[in-house]
Amino acid sequence: MESKTYPDITRIFSSLILLFAFQASFACGWYESAETSRLALFKSEREGFLKLHYFCYSANSYHEVSQVSNRDQELNCLEWQKKIGTNVSTADIYTILYETDSDKFQAAYKNHTLKQVFAKNTFIATLLRLKNKPFLDYLVFAKKLEYNNIPSSKWESWGSINSYQENVNTVAIGDYNQKILSAKDAFLKQRYAFLILRDRFYSSDKAEVISLYDTYFANNKNTILEPWALYYKALCIDDYPLQNYLLSKVFATCDDKTYAVMQHYNFKQTAATLRLAKNDEERNMILIIESMRNPAPDLNTMKQVYSLDSNSVYFSFLVQREINKLEDWIFTPKYSSNKIPAVSFNQMSWYDNYEKAKAENFNKDIFYLRELKQFLIDAHSKVSGEQKDFMASAISQLCFIDDEIDLGKKYVNMISVKANVSIQLQKNIQLALVALKQDNLKEKDTQNNLFNYFNAIEDLVQEDNSLLKNLYSLYRIASDEFSKQGDKTTAGLLFLKSNLKKEATDSWYYYTPSFYEYTGYFERYATLEDMDDLIALYQKEDKTPFEKYICAGTTAPDVNFYRDVKGTIAFRKNNLAIAYQVFASMPSNFWQKNYEYKNYLNEDPFVPKVLKKAKERKFNYRFNKAEFVAKLIELKKENTPTSNLLLAHAYFNVSYWGNSWMMLAYDWTSGGENYSDYVYGENNYDAEMKYQNSNYYRCTLAKMYYEKALKMSKNKEEKALASLMIFECNYYDYYRDFDISHEEQAAFKSGKEIVDFYSVYNTTKTFKQYNCPLLKAFIN
């Protein structure tokens, strides 16, 4: 945050230092990543997507995943089962190969307790047979080799093992050629070769890695070890196009190395890599890999992939990426706080003229969306099975983004009842969108339907927390739709629910909202009637399932949170009667126990802050909003010079410049957007300008009462004080424009009051108390 320094005009402005410090505590040191705020609703998947999850559309370099594919490891277990007997459980093989620490295995082997330590494990029982000793010897060798070269890490093929000890037995490779040749079984020979090839890779023996692959794997590819070995060979080749080509073959044939392939793939060698492809299938895989890292529209690649294999899982995955791109480009600027897509590419300019760029990019995105949608509609009739359900889901999602609700419903209804779980999940999201866009949201049937759709998705989140982003996005859109139909209560609760889902994607702990998170939406957007509806819902005993659902985790722990907001809204509107009624209904100690009131409503509101030196200020005033408003009502009824002067002091202090600004606002900022502006997606300055007929920033009410006191009073001390404070009000009115404006400002004109202060009232005690050499400099 850039700080500003202002001239020390007079001691009466010293209070700004405190307020700027407060602004820093509220508005600085907070950050949210682009990926966190990105909206995404489309989550339909096909079997086979798991290996591709790292490459889902994301603002991060790679998408974060909650689970990875273990298909390769399962294939390895099947190869072992086929070799040593079908009576051996693949689950038992998996346990030993991938879930058993080397030190535990070695200790059991050394102590001759394998049978006891791994009781009932059919793999161990079979290996302990005398005829299988060569296989057991291999496994002992493999477990020891896990520690070689990188003792503190695990081999990537043993990724789920839990822990390592520091002092364990490693193994000396010795004459590794002899080790391989001594294995009489071809199965073991190849596995020894792989272990040693990998060891040579980490020892930077590139020539030997290539030799081992060419000798033992190039002509024997019927094993999952072959693409694993090919990955290491590829990284030992200095010719980047050839390295890319080999990596593309690894990507196509195994799951375990896909992320590693992408990390090493050189995306600047596309043309040269494509020239090495021997057929359309190989060329296609190279294009697929390139597309998975492309943030721009990529329909042409999708068309090529589809033309080769209309049922391709890779084609479906690219469709998902493309829809997520469009959601980001269209939904994120519309519903998130960032105002721009989470992922931007070079052709998207947002900074020269935001509104123009927003309109131009939106038009481009809608045109592209319709081009993609038409392509998928044409393809839908030519596919079958899971691909057909996936395509229907994709088309309907594009329809909803483009507000073609009826066409979207048509394709939602085409989704089979036998569709997989993720497509059924998407169907619930899409049915919720239909209800939100078309139905009367105040009707009980509509709300019941929404509850069922929302609840079905929430159930799945327990198993897959990556769905939190989809819920965050759906609730944000739902909040907007309820707001459009005039239901600010539901809109506000759904907005907080959306934020809680967003927060959960980045938090490993249970997150409890703060006071302001419970109330922030309402203090910005709600009316007094909206607050009555919210309080009534809060206190309602027989809530419907939908009402229980929107209240779960989103309602404040105390209904007085909402009463405080209602009273504050009334006070902003100068409706003192309602403000008093609401504040009086609250516990008298509420403002001592909640939020930041005790820290910022702690000075006498009837002594103008600007008249106090820093050392004179006392922060032990017990502030009670009801008593304060009652006093204002009483002073208004009196309508004397003294009562008007006290009213003026009070209204000065509840302004932005006073010591009781928290009567009207929940945070304080020196200008520009702050934390709460970011959360709620717009600068609140225009709304704040209207608080109490502009008194909050311009001291209009304070000035009015000072002028009344000046006119009515016969007391020179009162008149001197009123004159000084009218000058202060004029100055702060000017200063606010000066502070936020980037344009040339006319010079400040102090007015008659400061002249009178130095002439008519220069013999008063007030003048002697508050006179300052710098103050006189303002006389024009």
N, C-alpha and C positions, 0 to 999 in steps of 0.2 A: 504494500500500500504506500502510495506517495504521500508524504506528510507536507503540510504547508506551515509557513511561519508568518505571523501577522505582527505589525508594529504594536508595541505596548503603549497604546494611546493613553490609557488611564487605568488606575487600579480596579475600576468597576468592571473591566473586561477579563480580569484574571480567572474568573470562573470557567472560561472557555477551556482552560488547560484540563480541568477535571473532566469536562464533557468529551473532549477529544480522546482522553484516556479511556473513557467508557465506551466510546465508539469502537476503539481498537479491540476491546475485550469482546464486543458483540460481533464485530464484522470481519475481523482478521483471523488468520491462521486456520481457515477452513477451506477444504478443497474437495471437489467431487470429480471423479474421472469421467471422460466422455463415454466410456463403455457403461458406466453405472447409470447414466441418464438416458442412454439409447433405448428407444422403444422397439419392441419386437413382439408380434403376436403369433407369427406363423411358426409352428413347431412340428408339423407333420413329418414323420420319418418312415423309412422303409428298413426292413431287415438288411443289415450290412452298413448302416450309417455309423455304427459305433467307432469303427476305425478312422472315420473322417471327422469326428467331433472337434478335433483341434482346429479344423479349417472352416468351421462355421463362421459366418460373417461376424466380425467383431472390430471394435475400435482398438483393441489390443493387438500386439504382434501376432499372437495366436489366441484362440478362444480357450478360456479356462474350462476344464472338464472335471466332472465328478466321478467318472468311471472310464476305464479304458478297455479295449478289446483284449481278451485272453485267448482268442481263437488259435493263434499260433501255438501257444503252450498246450492247448487241448489237442491239437494235431500231433504235437510231439509225443504227448502221452498215448495217443492212439497208435503211433508208430511203435512205441515201447510195448504196448499191449499185444500188438500183432506179432511182435518178435518173441515175447517170453510166455505168452499164453492168455487166452481170452478169459480165463478164470481170475485174472488179476484185474482189480477195479481201476479204471482210469482216474477216479477220485483219489485213490491211494497213491497212485503214481504222482499225481499233481501235488499231493501233500509233501512227498519226499523231495521232489525236484524243485518246487517253487515256494514251499511254505515252511521248510525245515532249515534252521540255521546250521551253517557248516560246523561250528564248534560243537553243537549238540550232537550232530551226526558223527563227527570224528571221535568224540569222547565215547559214544556208545560202541563204535566199531573197535576202538582201542581196548575197551574194557570187556569186549565180547558180550555186550548187553543189548545189541540191536533188537533181538527178539522181545526182550522185556520192555525196553523203552518205547518200541513201536509195535506194541501188542495189537493184534487184530489187523495189522496193515498187511494186506495180501501181497503188495509189491515187495516189502522187506522179506516176508515169509518165502516168497519164490526165489529171491536173490540169494537167500541163505542155503539153498540146495546146492550140493556139491557141483552139479553140472553147470550151474549158473555163476560159478566163482569169477569167470572173466568179466561178467556184467557187473558184479559187485565191486571188483577191482577198478573198473572204469568209473563207477559212481564215486568211490573213495577218491580217486584221482580228480574227478570233476569238482567234488566238494572242497578239496584242498585248493584247487586252482581258482576258486572263487576269490581267494584272498590275494592272489598274486598281483603285483604292479600297483594296485590301488587298495591298500588294506582297509581304508576307512569307508570304502564304497562297496556297492554290490554290482555284480554283473547285471546288465540290463535284462537278461533273461531270467533273473531270479528277483524280480522287482518287488515282490510282496513279502520277502523275508523280513522279519522284524528287527533283529539286532545283531551286532557283532561284538566279539570280545577282542581286546587288543593283542593278547598273547595267544596266537593260534598257530596251528601247523600249516605252513605254506608248503608248496611242492617245487622242487627243482625240475625244470623241464628236461635237462640233460640232452641226450641224443634223441630228439623228438621224432626223427625219421624212424629210428629203431622202435620207438614206442608204437608208432602207427603200423609199421610192418609186422611187428610181433603179434598184432591182433589178427587172429585167424578168421574171425567173422566179419563179413563186409559191413554189417550194421555198425559194429564197434569200430572198425577201421575208419569209417567216415566220421563217427562221433569224436574219436580221438583227433582226427584231422581238424575238425571244427574248433575244438577246444584250443588246440595249438595254434591254429590260424588266428584265432582271436587274441591269444596271448602275444603272438608275433606282431599283431596290429598295434597293441598298446606298447610294444617295445620299439615301434617305428621301423620294423623290418619289412618295408613295403614289398621288396622283391620276393621275399619268402611268402608273404600273404598271397600275392598273385599266383605264385607257383603252386601253393597248396590248393587254392581254389581250382586252378586249371587241371590239377592232377586228380583231385578227389570229388569235384562237384560239377565241373563243366559238362561232363557226359553222363551224370547220374543225378537228375533233377527231381526224382520222385521222393523228395523229403523236404520237410519244412526248413531243414538246415541249409538248403541251397540258397534261398533268397537272403537268409541271414549272412551266409558267407559272402554272397555277392555284394552285399552292402559294404563289407569291409574291403573287398577288392576294389570296389568303385572309388572309395576314399583314398586308395593308394595309387590312383591314376592321376597324373598331372594334366592330362588333356581334358579341359573342362567340358566340352561338348560330349566326349565319350563318357566322362564321369556322369554327366546328366542322363545320358541314354541308359547307362546301367542302373542308375538310381530309379529311373522310371520303370524299369523292369522289376526292381525290388518292390516298388510301390504297388504294382499291379498284382503281385503274387503273394504278398504277406501283409499282415496287420501290424505286427510288432514294430516295424521300422518306419512306418509312414511319417511320424513326427520327425524322426531323425533325418529321413530323406529330405523333407521340406527345409530343414535347417541347413543342409549342405547343398541343396540344389541351386545352381547359378542361373538366375532368371535373366541374365544379360546375354545368354547364349542360345536363345530360342531357335533362330534360323539354322544355326550350325547343328543343333541337337536334332531338329526335325529331319535334316538331310541324312542322318544315320539310321532313321527308322526304316525297317525292312518291309513293312506292310501298313495298311490302314489302321489296324488295331494298335500298333505301336505308336503311330503318329497321333492317334486319338488320345492315348494315355499321356503323352507329352503335353497336348493341348489342355487336358483335364487338370494336370498339375499346375500349369500356368494359370488357368482360370481360377483355381482355388486361392490364388493370391492376388487376384485382380479386383480392386475396389470399384471399378467403373462398370458401366453396362456391358454385358458380354453375351448377348443373345446369339451372335454368330457362332461362337464356340458351342453353345448348347445345341444349336441346329446340327452342327457336324457330329456331335456325340450321339444325338438322337437318330440321325440318318444311318449310323453304323449299327446301333442296337437300341431300338425303341424302348426296350425293357431295362435298360442299363440303370443300375443303382447310382452310378456316377452322374448320369443325366438328372435323376431325381434330386440328388444332392445339390447340383448346380441350380436347379429350379428353386430349391429352398433358399440358397444363398441370394439368388436374384430377388426373390420376394422380400427377404430381410433387408436387402439394400433399399428397395423402394419404401419399405416401412420406415427405415431410418431417414431417408431423404424427405418423405412426406409427413410422417407422424412426429418424428423427434422435434423438428422446428415448431410444430403446431402445439404439442402437448407438454414438452419438457421445458425446463428452465433455461437450457442452453441456447435456445432460439435457432440453432443451426444443427445440421446433421452431425452425428458423432464421428462419422468418417467422411472426410472431404477429399476430393482429388483435384489435381491442378486446374482443371477447367472450371471449377466452381469457385466463383469470387463472391465473397460476402461482405467485404469490408469497405469498398468505395461507396456503394449506395445500397444499404441493406434491403430496403423495401423493393427496389428495382431488381436486385439480384434474386431475392426471394420469389418474386413473381415469375421471373424468367426461368429459374431453375424448376419451379413448380410446374410450369407449362411443359418444359422438356421432360420432366419425370412422368407426368400424366400421359404424354404422347408415347413414351417408352413403355409405360405400364400397359397401355392398350395394345401396343404392338406385341408385347410378350403374351398378354392374355389371349389374343386372337390365335397366336401360334399354338398355345396350349389347348385351346378349344378345338382347333383343327386336328391336333394329335390325339385328343381324348378318345375319339371314336375308334382309333386304331390300336389301342392298347387294351390289356386285360389284367385281371387279377389285382394284386396289390398295387401295381402301377396305376390302374384305372382309378382306384379309390384315392390314391395319392394325388393324381392329376385333378380329380374333382375337387379335392380339398384346396389345392393350389389355385385353381381357377376361381373358386368362391372367395378365397382370401383377396385376390386381386380385385374382384368385384366390390368387396366391402371397402377396400382402400379408396376405390373410385366412386363410392356411394351408389353403386348399382345394386341395391338391396334385393330387388326381385330376382335378378339374374343370379345373384349370389345364392339366394334360397334354392333356386332350381338345382344348382350343382351340389349344394349341401345335401339335398334330398337324394342325390344319386349315390352318395356314399353308402356302401354296403353295411349291414348290421354286423357282418363278420370282419369288418376292417380292423386293423391292429389297434393297440391301445393308444398310440400316439395320434393316429388319425381320428379315433373316437374323441380323444381330448380336444383336438382341433375343431371337431364338429361342435362340441360344447361351447368353445370360444365363439364360433361363428353363429350359433343359435343365440348366444347372448348378444352378439352384435346386431342380429336381426331385431331382437326385442328392444334393444336400446335405441335403435334408429327408427323403428316403425310403430312401436306400441305406446300406449298411454302409461307412463311410468308410475303414475299415481294409483293405478288399479292393482288390487290385491293379486289377481291372477298373474299379471305381468311380473310383479315382485316375487311371487312364488316360483315362477319359471326361472327368473334370474338367480334366485337362491339355489335352485337345483343345479343350474349350469356352473355357478361359482363353486358350489360345494364339491361337485365332481372333480373340478380341477384341483381344489385344495387337497382332496384326498390323495391325488397323484403326487403332489409336491412332497409329501412325506417320504416318497421313494426316490424322487428326482428333484433336488433343489435347484436345478437349472431352470425349472419351470417358474421360479420366482420372478424372473424377468417378464414372462408372459402375463403373470398376474399383475405385476406392477403396471404393465402397459394397458391391460384390459381395465383395471380399476381407474386408471387415469382417464381413459376414454369414457368410462361409465360415469365418472364424476362430472365430466364436461356435459354429457347428455342430460343428467339430472339437473344440472345448473340451468341448462337451456330451457327446461320445462318448469323452472321456477322453484325447484325443491333444493334449497341451499343446505338444509339439514342433511339429507342423504348425500348430496354432493360433497359436503365438507368431510363427512365420515369416510366416504370412499376415497377422497383425496388423501387423507391420513393413512388409510389402509394401503393405498398405492405406495406412499412414501415408506411405510413399514416394510413392504415387500422389497422395495428398492434397497433399503437399509440392510435387510437380511442377506442380500446377495453379497455384501461386502463385510458382514460381521460374523464372527465365529461364536459370539455370545448372544444371550437373549437381550433384546433391546427394549427399554422402556421409554416411551415418549416423555419429553419435558413438558412443563407447564405451557410454554408457548406453542409447542407442536399440537397440543390438544385444542388450543384456542386460536391459533394464527389465521387459519382459513376464515373463521367466523368473524374475527375482528376486522378483517379486510373486506369481506364480501357480504356479510349478513345484515339484515335489517332488524329492527326491534321485533317485528312479527316472526322473522326467521328464528330469532333467539327464543321466543316463546315456544315455537314448534320444537326446537332442540331440547329445551328444558322439559317439555311435556313428554317427549320420547324417552328422555333419560329416566323420568320418574314413572313411566308406564309399566305396569306390572305384567300385563298379559300381551307381551310383544309377540308379533308374528315371527315365523322362522326367518324371514328376510330381515326384519328389524333386529332380531337377536344377532343375526350374522353381521350386519353393518356396524353394530355397536361393539361387537367382540374385539377387544384390544384397541379400540379407537375412542372410547368415551373416557372422559377425565375421571380421576378417582373421587372427585368431589363436585357436586352440581354447582357449587359456588364459583368454580372456574368460569362457568358459563354466565352466571349472574354478574360476575365482574365485567365480562365482555358486554353484556346487555347494558349495564349501568354506564360503562364507558361510551358506548355508542350514543346513548341518550345524552350524556354530558357533551359529547362532540356536537350534538345538534342543539345544544343550549336548552334541552328539555330537562330543567332542573327538578321538576316534580317527579318525573319517572326515575331519573337518576337517583334521587333521594330514596324513593320507594324501594328500588332494587337494592341499593347499598345498605339500607336500613334492615333489609331482610336477611342480611349476611352476618356471620359471627363477627363481633367487634375486633377480634384479634386476627382476622383473616389476613390483613395486610402486614402483619408482623411475622406471619408463619409461611407465606407463600411467595414464590417467584422472587423478584429482585426488589419488591416494594420497600422492604426494610432498609435497603441500601440506597434507594433513590427517592423515596418519599420519607424523608427524615429531617426536614427543616421547616421552620415556621413559614407557611405559605402567605402570610400577611406582611412579610418584610421582604421587599424586592431583593432578589439575589445580587443584582449588580451594585447595590449599595453596601455590600459587605466585603471587607477585606478577607483574604483567605484565612488569616489567623483569627478572625472574629467569627467565622462560621462555626456553628454547632450542629451536630448531626444526631441529636438525641430526642428530636421531636417525635412524639408518638402520633402518627398520622392515621386518621380514621376518615375514609372517604364520605361516609354518611354524615358525620359531624361537619365536615368541611362544606359539603353541599348545603346542609341545613343553614350554616352560617351565611352562605351566599344568598340564600332565599331571604333570610332575615335582613341582611344589609340592603338588599334591593327594596324591601318594603319600607325601610327607614328613609331612604333617599335624602340623606343629609350630606354636607360636604365631607364630613369624616367618614361616613359609610361608603360614599362613592370613592373616596381615596383608598379605603381598605379593599373595596371591590376591584379597583384598578390594580392594586398590588397583587391581589389574588390572581387576576387574569394575566398579569405579566408573568407570574410565577408558573402558571400552568401552560405557558407558551414554551416553545422550543428553547427560549433563552433563560427560563426560570429554573427554580429549584424543585418544582412539582410537576414537571412535564409528563410524568408517568400517570397523571390523571387522564391524559388523552392518548398517549402512545405507549407501545410496549418495547420500543427500542429507540435509540437516538443515533443519528448519523449526520456527518458533516456535509453530506451531499453525495449524489451518485447512488448506485445500487449497493445494498448491504446483504447480509446473510438471508434475512427474511424475504427480501426482494428476489433473491435467487430462487429460493424454495417455491415461491408462489408465482414466479414467472413474469413479474412486471415491477417497474419502479413505482413505489407508493407515494411519490412526492405530490402528484396531482391531487390525490385523495387527502393527504395531510394538509395541503394548502386550503382545503375547505373546512377543516376542523374549526368549529366555533366561528363561523363567518370570517375565516382567514386569520383569526387571532393567533393560531399556533405559530405561524411564521411571521406574520406582519403586525402582531400586537394590536389589532384593530379594536377589540373590546377594551383592552387595557387603556389604549389611547382615548377612547370615547369616555371612559369613566374618569380618567385624569382631567380631561377637558371639562367635564361636568363639575368636578371638584374645584378646578381653577375658577370656573365661572361663578359657582355658588358660594365659595368660601370668602369670609372676611378676614381670615387668619393668614398673616404673611408667611408663617412657617409652612402652613399647608399649601399655600399658593406657590411658594418657592419649591417645595418638594414636587408638586404637580408639574411645574414648569420644567424642572430637571428631568422628570420621568417622561414627559411628552417628547423632549429631545431624544431620550434614550429609545423610545418607541420608534421615532422617525429614523434614528440611526440604524436600528436593527432591521427595520423594513427595507432600508437601502442596502444594508449589508447582506441580507439574504439574496438579493438579486446579484450583487457583486460577487458573492461566494460561488454561485452556481452558473453564472453567465460567462460564456467565452467571448462575448462581444464587448466592444468599447462602451463603457458606462459614463453617463453624464456625472459631473462632480456632485458630491453630496451637498445639499443645502440645509443648513441646520435649522433655520426658521427663527421666529421672533422669541420663542420661549427661552432659548439659551442666552439671547441678548438681555432679556428681562432678568434672568438669573444673575447676570453679572452687573446689572445696573439697578433695577428696582428692588432686588432682594439681596443685594450684596452685604447687607448688615445683619442678615438673619443667622441664627444658629445653624440652620440647614446649609446655608452657603458656606459657612466656615468649616462645617463638618465634611462636605463633599467637594469643595473647590479643589481644583487641580490645575497646574499650569498648562498641561496638555489639553485640558478640556476647553480652555479659553481659545485655543487655536482653531476651534470649529466655528467661531463666529465669522460669518461671511461679510 
